[in-house]
Amino acid sequence: MLETSLRLCSIKKTKMLIEFSNVSKRYPEGHEALRDISFVIEKGEMVFLAGHSGAGKSTLLRLVTLIEHATRGQVIVNGQNLGRLKRRKIPYFRRQIGMVFQDHKLLHNLSVFDNVALPLIVSGFHPRDLRRRVHAALDKVGLLNRDRAKPITLSGGEQQRVGIARAVVNRPSLLVADEPTGNLDAGLSDEIFDLFHDFNYHGVTVLVATHDLRHIERLGKRSLTLSDGRMVLQANTAA
């Protein structure tokens, strides 16, 4: 089972990077959430996106995952210019990305197993392969014995780990998380970030938005800091 779990995090041998070139995002009512943002994240990096509430972190992640489009500038993810990607290809593009949300976004009428299986069902996986992948993902986050439980019976930390299992079950090249520990205490928060660190250790590119600088210092990874929609600091990996 351990070998299967480790294989969960292996990534495709395609060049993986995120590149923002002079990217801005203005909403119809006039609010400019991002202003002239430029940076590069290389394949295999773990990078933190820092900044105060309203700094533009969530907007930036929505551009990476094509939930929204940039108003100006160029966004490239995994070699694809997102401004030129046809609408019919967006679902296939998103299969390369695992997304983790602060509020879990679990379906409470489904079991833990079925929640994690959803991306594979959408992708048309054979039931045997689907079952193997879901069990591997749940094993990786320490919830294999809760596969038949309903999310409502789990703690907040366990629900977030279910969300992480769902995000990685499709073996994505990129794992994106938006304030994934905002509702958790320090101990549970450390456990979640240690999981992200482990996925990165096994080759997954990880981009995590957080306002908790403690994790950035503890894990010693590169950070990008936003303030009022502008990039104000790009810090190298800590010693």
C-alpha positions, 0 to 999 in steps of 0.5 A, spaced: 500 500 500 505 504 501 508 503 494 501 505 491 501 511 495 507 514 493 506 512 486 500 517 487 504 523 487 508 521 481 507 526 475 507 526 468 514 528 464 511 534 461 514 541 462 510 544 468 511 551 470 506 557 471 508 564 468 505 570 469 507 576 464 504 583 466 498 580 468 492 584 471 485 583 473 479 588 473 472 586 474 466 589 471 464 594 477 471 597 476 475 594 482 482 592 479 484 585 483 491 584 480 495 589 477 501 588 472 503 581 476 509 577 473 513 571 476 515 564 474 514 558 478 518 552 475 516 544 475 517 541 482 517 547 486 513 549 492 511 556 493 507 560 498 502 566 495 502 571 501 498 577 503 493 580 507 485 579 506 483 582 499 490 582 497 489 578 490 491 571 492 484 568 491 484 572 484 491 569 482 489 562 483 482 563 479 486 565 473 491 559 474 485 554 474 481 558 469 475 559 473 477 567 471 481 570 465 486 575 466 484 582 463 491 584 461 497 580 460 499 573 459 498 567 463 502 560 461 500 554 465 504 547 463 506 550 456 499 553 455 497 560 454 490 560 457 488 566 454 488 562 447 485 556 450 478 554 447 472 553 452 471 546 450 479 544 452 478 547 459 475 541 463 481 537 460 486 542 462 483 542 469 484 535 470 492 537 470 490 541 477 488 539 483 484 544 487 484 545 495 479 550 498 478 553 505 471 550 506 472 543 503 466 543 498 465 536 500 458 533 498 455 531 504 450 526 502 456 522 499 461 518 503 468 520 503 469 514 498 464 517 493 467 525 494 474 523 493 472 518 487 468 524 483 474 527 479 475 520 476 468 518 475 468 525 471 474 522 467 471 515 465 475 511 469 474 503 470 471 502 477 477 497 478 482 503 477 477 508 480 477 504 487 485 503 487 486 510 486 481 512 491 484 508 496 491 510 495 489 517 496 485 516 502 491 512 505 496 518 503 492 522 507 490 517 513 483 516 512 483 509 509 479 507 515 473 512 514 472 511 506 464 509 508 463 515 513 459 521 511 463 528 511 458 531 517 461 526 521 468 528 520 472 533 524 474 540 520 481 537 519 479 530 517 474 534 512 480 538 509 484 531 508 478 528 504 478 535 500 486 534 499 485 526 497 480 528 492 485 534 489 490 529 488 486 522 486 487 524 479 495 525 480 495 532 477 501 536 475 500 542 479 496 542 486 493 549 488 490 551 495 487 557 497 487 558 505 487 551 506 488 551 513 484 558 515 479 554 519 484 550 523 488 550 529 495 550 529 497 543 530 492 541 524 494 546 520 501 543 521 499 536 519 495 539 512 502 543 510 506 537 512 502 533 507 503 539 501 510 538 503 510 531 502 506 531 495 512 536 493 517 532 495 514 526 490 515 531 485 508 535 485 508 542 483 505 546 489 502 553 490 499 555 496 495 561 498 496 563 506 496 569 510 500 565 516 507 566 515 509 561 520 508 556 515 513 559 510 518 560 515 517 553 518 518 549 511 523 554 508 520 555 501 519 561 496 514 566 497 510 571 493 507 577 497 501 581 494 499 587 497 493 591 494 493 587 487 501 588 486 507 584 487 511 587 493 516 581 494 519 575 491 523 571 497 527 566 495 528 559 499 529 560 506 536 557 509 
